[in-house]
Amino acid sequence: MVTIHIAPSILSADFARLGDQVRETEAGGANRIHIDVMDGHFVPNLSMGPEIVRSLRPITKLPLEVHLMVQDPGKFVESFVRAGADRLIVHHEVLPDPRPLIRLVRGLGKSIGLAVNPDTNVAVLEPYLKEIDLALCMTVHPGFSGQKFIANSPERVKTLRGLIEKHNPKCELEVDGGINQETGALCVTAGANVLVAASAVFNAPEGAVAAVQALSRCGS
């Protein structure tokens, strides 16, 4: 049995009752809260800033994981850290050399992750796996909630898991996009141990508590 961490993404939450919904996911056994930040450049949409993190910090004891889908992540790191972020995830696609940003985040005492889009070869992460805490394999193209899971994603996850086992077995392998019980199980079988889910949690007819509990069983 694999231990799976569930990271509800508030991108699909009802912002009129965000605090209550985050508490519901925590009650269901969520392990962290995933916060998608978009700048309208790296991805078409705009989304939340540091104030969302600051408002959630007193609401939950769960780690706050900020996914910076932005063109210039270095501009945003310190403001999110000051707001209460525990981990910053940045995209390899916008960083010719991720090492300076990795050092910046480490210097602020925070955890760091590197993400790759579906059309980026996961092997580009290999040189950095020893230096990061989490590798994020996107299973949809970033920027929109509710997209369909890309069918070849488990193969990419499997390849990335092999690289992680070779270089840094402690590094987490997270998947994000179109994750539900079915696709989550496919990704876990392929080697993922962190599932980001937005619609499958916050739009679930059975409610967020039951949805998180169901996703947790993907490792069974």
Order of alpha helices (4+ residues) and beta strands (2+ residues): beta-alpha-beta-alpha-beta-alpha-beta-alpha-beta-beta-alpha-beta-alpha-beta-alpha-alpha
